[in-house]
Structures are given as C-alpha cells and as structure tokens.
C-alpha cells in the first residue's frame, strides 16, 4: 500500500484525508483487517476505480483506492447493504463538509450540510417507521396514512433550509 495525496506530497492540512493506493491482494487483506477498527466505512465505485472510505474514532478519514478490474473478487468483500451504506454516507459526508467549512469552501459546505440533513431524515424515517420511499407525491400520500406517531412530530416535506 502506498501513501498518496496531499500527505505524500507534504501539502496536508489539519483535515487532510489519509490516501492510499492498493497495489496487491495483500493490501486488500490488510484493508479488511483495518476496517475492523473503523467506526464506519463505505465502498464506492468511481469509473474504473474502487474506493473504500473509512472514518476512525478520532474522526480521521482514510481513502483506499485501486483499479476495479484488478483483484475484482477481493473488492466485493467491501460491499455493504443499502442501510449500512446510508449510515456510513451520513458520517462520511458530515466529516467531509466539516473539512469544507475549515477550508472556507462555503458552497461545498452548504451542499454537504443539505446532503447530511437529507440522509439523517431518510435514516430516521426508515428506522422509526419503516418508510423507504417518501420523496415523490404518490409515496408521500401512501405513507402519511400509516405513520403512527405516539408524540407530536415536526416531520414535513417542506424545505429545511432557506436564505
């Protein structure tokens, strides 16, 4: 495994990720072991590249990347269920938009905050009410009748942010 990115170039800042390039199947076995100690992690496909992003207990993001066509069967070890992916995305996006705030990238931070808010709402509705689809007119109407709220709730379909 080779260190890459800003840390390899010596241009990192406080919020820089740790980026690694996967070179062989032994690196994937090492990655599998490393993930056992991570709070959350998520596998992504970006064109011909596979990436596993992990977040440790200190809030440090680590990216492990390699070609999808090499060690293809090993990459499948890092696939997760949709619910696990959504939960991991929530935390990974949260830390990435905090990094954007630190770096003064206000527009990117705004997008990150809106994305994590939407993910939090999706996770809440799925876990509390079993609602998987609600963002279109027909799903919203179907689900409204079945939400059994035992306490007042402020869940709405309205925008959660305005300028």
GROMACS elastic network, one bead per residue, 0.5 to 0.9 nm:
[ bonds ]
;  ai    aj funct       b0    kb
    1    20     6  0.61971   500
    1    21     6  0.55985   500
    1    22     6  0.50551   500
    1    23     6  0.57338   500
    1    24     6  0.77546   500
    1    26     6  0.87332   500
    1    27     6  0.56941   500
    1    28     6  0.88349   500
    1    30     6  0.89242   500
    1    64     6  0.87005   500
    2     8     6  0.88796   500
    2    19     6  0.84134   500
    2    20     6  0.53659   500
    2    21     6  0.51339   500
    2    22     6  0.69060   500
    2    23     6  0.74987   500
    3     7     6  0.73679   500
    3     8     6  0.57440   500
    3    18     6  0.74930   500
    3    19     6  0.59411   500
    3    21     6  0.65363   500
    4     7     6  0.65812   500
    4     9     6  0.75360   500
    4    18     6  0.77023   500
    4    19     6  0.51334   500
    4    20     6  0.52989   500
    4    21     6  0.65629   500
    5     8     6  0.54897   500
    5     9     6  0.64502   500
    5    10     6  0.87465   500
    5    11     6  0.85965   500
    5    12     6  0.83740   500
    5    16     6  0.89423   500
    5    17     6  0.82473   500
    5    18     6  0.75715   500
    5    19     6  0.56516   500
    5    20     6  0.78227   500
    6    10     6  0.59102   500
    6    13     6  0.83026   500
    6    16     6  0.71513   500
    6    17     6  0.81138   500
    6    18     6  0.82552   500
    6    19     6  0.80500   500
    7    10     6  0.50040   500
    7    11     6  0.61134   500
    7    12     6  0.50711   500
    7    13     6  0.84925   500
    7    16     6  0.74690   500
    7    17     6  0.80010   500
    7    18     6  0.68320   500
    7    19     6  0.76517   500
    8    11     6  0.78457   500
    8    12     6  0.83688   500
    8    19     6  0.84202   500
    9    12     6  0.77189   500
   11    16     6  0.89985   500
   12    15     6  0.77801   500
   12    16     6  0.54930   500
   12    17     6  0.83127   500
   13    16     6  0.53729   500
   14    17     6  0.89992   500
   14    99     6  0.88491   500
   14   102     6  0.89883   500
   15    60     6  0.76420   500
   15    61     6  0.84639   500
   15    96     6  0.88005   500
   15    98     6  0.86624   500
   15    99     6  0.57407   500
   15   100     6  0.89908   500
   15   102     6  0.78266   500
   15   103     6  0.85920   500
   16    19     6  0.88660   500
   16    60     6  0.82285   500
   16    61     6  0.78376   500
   16    99     6  0.80047   500
   17    60     6  0.67223   500
   17    62     6  0.53893   500
   17    63     6  0.69357   500
   18    60     6  0.78603   500
   18    61     6  0.64291   500
   18    63     6  0.61324   500
   18    64     6  0.84212   500
   19    61     6  0.86797   500
   19    62     6  0.58867   500
   19    64     6  0.60528   500
   19    65     6  0.78038   500
   20    62     6  0.77935   500
   20    63     6  0.61192   500
   20    65     6  0.63362   500
   20    66     6  0.87228   500
   21    27     6  0.88984   500
   21    63     6  0.84624   500
   21    64     6  0.58622   500
   21    65     6  0.50845   500
   21    66     6  0.58360   500
   22    25     6  0.80787   500
   22    26     6  0.88893   500
   22    27     6  0.58046   500
   22    28     6  0.69809   500
   22    31     6  0.89697   500
   22    64     6  0.65310   500
   22    65     6  0.57608   500
   22    67     6  0.81719   500
   23    26     6  0.82106   500
   23    27     6  0.64821   500
   23    28     6  0.85400   500
   23    66     6  0.71322   500
   24    27     6  0.54065   500
   24    28     6  0.69643   500
   24    70     6  0.85608   500
   24    71     6  0.77083   500
   25    28     6  0.50759   500
   25    29     6  0.64501   500
   25    30     6  0.87384   500
   25    70     6  0.89270   500
   25    71     6  0.64493   500
   25    74     6  0.73854   500
   26    29     6  0.50177   500
   26    30     6  0.62462   500
   26    31     6  0.85816   500
   27    31     6  0.61020   500
   27    32     6  0.85966   500
   28    32     6  0.61314   500
   28    33     6  0.86936   500
   28    71     6  0.85593   500
   28    74     6  0.69851   500
   28    75     6  0.77282   500
   29    32     6  0.50391   500
   29    33     6  0.64823   500
   29    34     6  0.87646   500
   29    74     6  0.84132   500
   30    33     6  0.51476   500
   30    34     6  0.62211   500
   30    35     6  0.87494   500
   31    35     6  0.61713   500
   31    36     6  0.89116   500
   31    52     6  0.89091   500
   31    64     6  0.79298   500
   32    35     6  0.53604   500
   32    36     6  0.69831   500
   32    77     6  0.81204   500
   32    78     6  0.79220   500
   33    36     6  0.55559   500
   33    37     6  0.77596   500
   34    37     6  0.58459   500
   34    38     6  0.70138   500
   35    38     6  0.50814   500
   35    39     6  0.82958   500
   35    40     6  0.81089   500
   35    41     6  0.71456   500
   35    54     6  0.72488   500
   35    56     6  0.89471   500
   36    39     6  0.84566   500
   37    40     6  0.89307   500
   37    56     6  0.73000   500
   37    57     6  0.84732   500
   38    41     6  0.68510   500
   38    54     6  0.64030   500
   38    55     6  0.58731   500
   38    57     6  0.67958   500
   39    54     6  0.76074   500
   39    55     6  0.58114   500
   39    56     6  0.52932   500
   39    57     6  0.59768   500
   39    59     6  0.88201   500
   39    88     6  0.87806   500
   40    53     6  0.85336   500
   40    54     6  0.58596   500
   40    55     6  0.54974   500
   40    56     6  0.72380   500
   40    84     6  0.88001   500
   40    87     6  0.81085   500
   40    88     6  0.53931   500
   40    89     6  0.86953   500
   40    91     6  0.75037   500
   40    92     6  0.79227   500
   41    52     6  0.68403   500
   41    53     6  0.54912   500
   41    55     6  0.61489   500
   41    56     6  0.87560   500
   41    78     6  0.89230   500
   41    84     6  0.89114   500
   41    85     6  0.81808   500
   41    88     6  0.58193   500
   41    89     6  0.82505   500
   41    92     6  0.79253   500
   42    51     6  0.82156   500
   42    52     6  0.55351   500
   42    53     6  0.53748   500
   42    54     6  0.64498   500
   42    78     6  0.75814   500
   42    79     6  0.77915   500
   42    80     6  0.73833   500
   42    84     6  0.82291   500
   42    85     6  0.61417   500
   42    88     6  0.60078   500
   42    89     6  0.71178   500
   42    92     6  0.84177   500
   43    50     6  0.71945   500
   43    51     6  0.56899   500
   43    53     6  0.64290   500
   43    54     6  0.87614   500
   43    75     6  0.86121   500
   43    78     6  0.59440   500
   43    79     6  0.61452   500
   43    80     6  0.75464   500
   43    85     6  0.81499   500
   44    49     6  0.84241   500
   44    50     6  0.58418   500
   44    51     6  0.50787   500
   44    52     6  0.61392   500
   44    53     6  0.78417   500
   44    79     6  0.86446   500
   45    48     6  0.73610   500
   45    49     6  0.59761   500
   45    51     6  0.62653   500
   45    52     6  0.88011   500
   45    68     6  0.77956   500
   46    49     6  0.51339   500
   46    50     6  0.61679   500
   46    51     6  0.73653   500
   46    68     6  0.89476   500
   47    50     6  0.79082   500
   47    68     6  0.83457   500
   48    66     6  0.86368   500
   48    67     6  0.59077   500
   48    68     6  0.54470   500
   48    69     6  0.71749   500
   49    65     6  0.66903   500
   49    66     6  0.56476   500
   49    68     6  0.50646   500
   49    69     6  0.82129   500
   50    64     6  0.82281   500
   50    65     6  0.56166   500
   50    66     6  0.55514   500
   50    67     6  0.59649   500
   50    68     6  0.51590   500
   50    69     6  0.89490   500
   50    75     6  0.75179   500
   51    63     6  0.65577   500
   51    64     6  0.55037   500
   51    66     6  0.67044   500
   51    67     6  0.87715   500
   51    68     6  0.88341   500
   52    62     6  0.80824   500
   52    63     6  0.57216   500
   52    64     6  0.51516   500
   52    65     6  0.64932   500
   52    78     6  0.75690   500
   53    61     6  0.68410   500
   53    62     6  0.55829   500
   53    64     6  0.64421   500
   53    65     6  0.86652   500
   53    92     6  0.78130   500
   54    60     6  0.81737   500
   54    61     6  0.56884   500
   54    62     6  0.51525   500
   54    63     6  0.64957   500
   54    64     6  0.83814   500
   54    88     6  0.86122   500
   54    92     6  0.76963   500
   55    58     6  0.79849   500
   55    59     6  0.58557   500
   55    60     6  0.56101   500
   55    62     6  0.63981   500
   55    88     6  0.87657   500
   55    91     6  0.79587   500
   55    92     6  0.68086   500
   55    95     6  0.85942   500
   56    59     6  0.54136   500
   56    60     6  0.55629   500
   56    61     6  0.67798   500
   56    62     6  0.80777   500
   57    60     6  0.74260   500
   58    61     6  0.89724   500
   59    95     6  0.71866   500
   60    95     6  0.83134   500
   61    92     6  0.76737   500
   61    95     6  0.78102   500
   61    96     6  0.83222   500
   65    68     6  0.89589   500
   66    69     6  0.88579   500
   66    70     6  0.78284   500
   66    71     6  0.89901   500
   67    70     6  0.56140   500
   67    71     6  0.80725   500
   67    72     6  0.84821   500
   68    71     6  0.71738   500
   68    72     6  0.58601   500
   68    75     6  0.74297   500
   69    72     6  0.54503   500
   70    73     6  0.85426   500
   70    74     6  0.88669   500
   70    75     6  0.88191   500
   71    74     6  0.53414   500
   71    75     6  0.64993   500
   72    75     6  0.52958   500
   72    76     6  0.68324   500
   73    76     6  0.54416   500
   73    77     6  0.74468   500
   74    77     6  0.55935   500
   74    78     6  0.79097   500
   75    78     6  0.57350   500
   75    79     6  0.75827   500
   76    79     6  0.54542   500
   77    80     6  0.85931   500
   79    85     6  0.87893   500
   80    83     6  0.80831   500
   80    84     6  0.59847   500
   80    85     6  0.60935   500
   81    84     6  0.52412   500
   81    85     6  0.61801   500
   81    86     6  0.86865   500
   82    85     6  0.50118   500
   82    86     6  0.61558   500
   82    87     6  0.87021   500
   83    86     6  0.51670   500
   83    87     6  0.63208   500
   83    88     6  0.86368   500
   83   123     6  0.79967   500
   83   126     6  0.88292   500
   84    87     6  0.52129   500
   84    88     6  0.60967   500
   84    89     6  0.84553   500
   85    88     6  0.51106   500
   85    89     6  0.58994   500
   85    90     6  0.85292   500
   86    89     6  0.50475   500
   86    90     6  0.62172   500
   86    91     6  0.89915   500
   86   119     6  0.68880   500
   86   120     6  0.89004   500
   86   122     6  0.84177   500
   86   123     6  0.73090   500
   87    90     6  0.52004   500
   87    91     6  0.67876   500
   87    92     6  0.88140   500
   87   119     6  0.78717   500
   87   120     6  0.83140   500
   87   123     6  0.71402   500
   88    91     6  0.54397   500
   88    92     6  0.60746   500
   88    93     6  0.84327   500
   89    92     6  0.50486   500
   89    93     6  0.57300   500
   89    94     6  0.81799   500
   89   116     6  0.80664   500
   89   119     6  0.78378   500
   90    93     6  0.54371   500
   90    94     6  0.60986   500
   90    95     6  0.88358   500
   90   115     6  0.81417   500
   90   116     6  0.54282   500
   90   117     6  0.83849   500
   90   118     6  0.89532   500
   90   119     6  0.58613   500
   90   120     6  0.67769   500
   90   123     6  0.89229   500
   91    95     6  0.63244   500
   91    96     6  0.85898   500
   91   116     6  0.79316   500
   92    95     6  0.53524   500
   92    96     6  0.61619   500
   92    97     6  0.87049   500
   93    97     6  0.60414   500
   93    98     6  0.84833   500
   93   112     6  0.62185   500
   93   113     6  0.81784   500
   93   115     6  0.75432   500
   93   116     6  0.62785   500
   94    97     6  0.53554   500
   94    98     6  0.62880   500
   94    99     6  0.87389   500
   94   112     6  0.68397   500
   94   113     6  0.71238   500
   94   115     6  0.86703   500
   94   116     6  0.61313   500
   95    98     6  0.50298   500
   95    99     6  0.62844   500
   95   100     6  0.87506   500
   96    99     6  0.50357   500
   96   100     6  0.63841   500
   96   101     6  0.88391   500
   96   109     6  0.82837   500
   96   112     6  0.73672   500
   97   101     6  0.62362   500
   97   102     6  0.86050   500
   97   105     6  0.88831   500
   97   108     6  0.69639   500
   97   110     6  0.78115   500
   97   111     6  0.79498   500
   97   113     6  0.65722   500
   97   116     6  0.88661   500
   98   101     6  0.50587   500
   98   102     6  0.62882   500
   98   103     6  0.86854   500
   98   109     6  0.70151   500
   98   112     6  0.83704   500
   98   113     6  0.87486   500
   99   102     6  0.50609   500
   99   103     6  0.62393   500
   99   104     6  0.86778   500
   99   105     6  0.86450   500
   99   109     6  0.80994   500
  100   103     6  0.50730   500
  100   104     6  0.61560   500
  100   105     6  0.50232   500
  100   106     6  0.69392   500
  100   107     6  0.86084   500
  100   108     6  0.62197   500
  100   109     6  0.52194   500
  100   112     6  0.84058   500
  101   104     6  0.51112   500
  101   105     6  0.58180   500
  101   106     6  0.61562   500
  101   108     6  0.80716   500
  101   109     6  0.55591   500
  101   110     6  0.87779   500
  102   105     6  0.76868   500
  103   106     6  0.84640   500
  104   107     6  0.88452   500
  104   108     6  0.89799   500
  104   109     6  0.83416   500
  105   108     6  0.54678   500
  105   109     6  0.61039   500
  105   110     6  0.87169   500
  106   110     6  0.61030   500
  106   111     6  0.86897   500
  107   110     6  0.50837   500
  107   111     6  0.63861   500
  107   112     6  0.86552   500
  108   111     6  0.51591   500
  108   112     6  0.61672   500
  108   113     6  0.86513   500
  109   113     6  0.60810   500
  109   114     6  0.85976   500
  110   113     6  0.51556   500
  110   114     6  0.62207   500
  110   115     6  0.85368   500
  111   114     6  0.52332   500
  111   115     6  0.60676   500
  111   116     6  0.86416   500
  112   115     6  0.50544   500
  112   116     6  0.61176   500
  112   117     6  0.84953   500
  113   116     6  0.52798   500
  113   117     6  0.60993   500
  113   118     6  0.86293   500
  114   117     6  0.51067   500
  114   118     6  0.62130   500
  114   119     6  0.86451   500
  114   160     6  0.84531   500
  114   161     6  0.80137   500
  115   118     6  0.51987   500
  115   119     6  0.62181   500
  115   120     6  0.86490   500
  116   120     6  0.60148   500
  116   121     6  0.85583   500
  117   120     6  0.50913   500
  117   121     6  0.62838   500
  117   122     6  0.86785   500
  117   160     6  0.84376   500
  118   121     6  0.51387   500
  118   122     6  0.62150   500
  118   123     6  0.86864   500
  119   123     6  0.61260   500
  119   124     6  0.85348   500
  120   123     6  0.51721   500
  120   124     6  0.61108   500
  120   125     6  0.86555   500
  121   124     6  0.50926   500
  121   125     6  0.61531   500
  121   126     6  0.85184   500
  121   155     6  0.86086   500
  122   125     6  0.53288   500
  122   126     6  0.61083   500
  122   127     6  0.85713   500
  122   131     6  0.82276   500
  122   132     6  0.75082   500
  122   133     6  0.87640   500
  122   134     6  0.88638   500
  123   126     6  0.51659   500
  123   127     6  0.60074   500
  123   128     6  0.83288   500
  123   132     6  0.88930   500
  124   127     6  0.52970   500
  124   128     6  0.57541   500
  124   129     6  0.78738   500
  124   130     6  0.89540   500
  124   131     6  0.89193   500
  125   128     6  0.53685   500
  125   129     6  0.53732   500
  125   130     6  0.63458   500
  125   131     6  0.53959   500
  125   132     6  0.73159   500
  125   134     6  0.89932   500
  126   129     6  0.56847   500
  126   132     6  0.55935   500
  126   133     6  0.88226   500
  127   130     6  0.57220   500
  127   131     6  0.78480   500
  128   131     6  0.80525   500
  129   132     6  0.88427   500
  129   146     6  0.85464   500
  129   147     6  0.65739   500
  129   148     6  0.77661   500
  131   134     6  0.70161   500
  131   143     6  0.70944   500
  131   147     6  0.87216   500
  133   136     6  0.76963   500
  133   139     6  0.58700   500
  133   140     6  0.76092   500
  133   143     6  0.82608   500
  134   137     6  0.77011   500
  134   138     6  0.80124   500
  134   141     6  0.82418   500
  134   142     6  0.84451   500
  134   143     6  0.69850   500
  134   144     6  0.89861   500
  134   157     6  0.88318   500
  135   138     6  0.85637   500
  135   139     6  0.67553   500
  135   140     6  0.63727   500
  135   157     6  0.78954   500
  136   139     6  0.55384   500
  136   140     6  0.60387   500
  136   141     6  0.87041   500
  137   140     6  0.52432   500
  137   141     6  0.63324   500
  137   142     6  0.87581   500
  138   141     6  0.53228   500
  138   142     6  0.62625   500
  138   143     6  0.87268   500
  139   142     6  0.50866   500
  139   143     6  0.60925   500
  139   144     6  0.85406   500
  140   143     6  0.53264   500
  140   144     6  0.60902   500
  140   157     6  0.85839   500
  141   144     6  0.53776   500
  141   145     6  0.71585   500
  142   145     6  0.62932   500
  142   146     6  0.74788   500
  143   146     6  0.53088   500
  143   147     6  0.64379   500
  144   147     6  0.56318   500
  145   148     6  0.82613   500
  149   152     6  0.67774   500
  149   153     6  0.71499   500
  150   153     6  0.87793   500
  153   156     6  0.87262   500
  155   158     6  0.86395   500
  156   159     6  0.81789   500
  156   160     6  0.86785   500
  157   160     6  0.85151   500
  158   161     6  0.89577   500
  159   162     6  0.72379   500
